[in-house]
Amino acid sequence: MKELGKKLSVAVVSSSRGGVFSYTQRLVSSLQTYGLRIHLLLDKGSKLFSDRWKIYYCWNSEACYPFQIFKALCACKPDIVHVQHEFFLYGGLLSALLFPILLVLAKLSGGKVVVTLHGVIPMLEINKEFLALNDIRGPLWLLKIGLLFLTKVIVHLADVVIVHEGFFAEALRNDYNCRSGKIHVIPHGVDDVKEKLSADEAKRMLGLEGRKVILFFGYLAKYKGIETLIECFKLLADKHPDWILIIGGGEHPRLRDDASYRKYLSELRDSVLPIRRQVRFTGFIPDEDLAVYITAADVVVLPYNLAMSSSGPFAHAISYEKPVIASDLPPFREVLPLSALFKKGDYRGLSEKIGGILGDESFSREFSLYMRKVKEERSWRLVGLKTVELYCEALRRG
């Protein structure tokens, strides 16, 4: 495989926004170990620098980005064009509508087109609650038609489509009636964290010696169910004064200027006032500090109300072999045991799950061993290998 990889030139198209950027960097690093010649095509606002692969800072316009990227593709002439996709990854609504044009131009550049769909929204989930949780305004029927049309066109134009969980592949086949032969599941990669602090050292660094730490991290968004976690912790705080809840979340970049979103954030902070001595809002946790917070955590909680994509925080928690409690949503059901799942929105059920893990050290150790196995199955080494195999298969098809 490595010998074949040495013959391949791959252009990876992405944006420096959000979690997809972190994913892209790790994917490119993994691909390079198989001998591929990598060209990374990013927006001009990116600050990434690397002497390991060639970077094209090639686009900066929501209206023109497909043509700017096409110009870079013509310069590097790749065998494979691997495009990362989320609906607002390249800008606002206009960029989402223009994405199929990018795929048409990528095909014209001569390479096989691979698209990773980081988010797939099942049709049954698109309802009034979905609009409210994502601060989307407009007719529900129009959103459904738009998503159906765009998703079907994207899958039709791509030679290979990658999703991160089997649930999303099923949604493409059943909800969007997409051709199943080109849809493949490759999980979100997990870092192989070897050298790390002890939990006691990490807690000392955060001033949390002797405390039990419950951690939520990631962008603060309505669909992530943070209110459920706060209500749950209100049940636990008085009984366990040595427990602390850390909400390590930054403002969502797409929503930070929205008035209703600002109100939501204010209400979140107000809701913890009765237990404020045991709750810490950190704001956005930069990558260089994230290791300390995850290592200090006794349990990571992901109380999402909706699963539209594979969770980056979930992948980080796996990499540190941390116990995770999550809502009973399909992407989590594919990975976690039933003992780690609770019904979404059920804060009493969540409190029982947290109490079960933090009150039983042997169960917590067993959970960590289970997560170690999951980490091995989702290593970036295997993710890179499976991706290269798909590249080779696409080229063999001609």
Summary of the structure (lengths in Angstrom):
residues: 398
radius of gyration: 21.4
end to end distance: 18.5
largest distance: 64.7
contacts: 1309
relative contact order: 0.12
helix: 50%
strand: 17%
